[in-house]
Amino acid sequence: MIKTLHIICDRYVRVQLAQMDYQEGSQKEHYQLLDVYQKQDTKAAVRLLK
């Protein structure tokens, strides 16, 4: 049942995300997280996640 819900909802979630124009900011945040992870900077990682 859950798999069916995921399949049904997927197209609507994708449309919503495409309209939000979030990708550039999201990519930047992910790269920042990767950077602080590689530096093992826990405090910076926590700040970014908040």
Secondary structure as GFF3:
##gff-version 3
##sequence-region A 1 50
A	DSSP	alpha_helix	2	20	.	.	.	ID=ss1
A	DSSP	alpha_helix	23	38	.	.	.	ID=ss2
A	DSSP	alpha_helix	42	49	.	.	.	ID=ss3
###
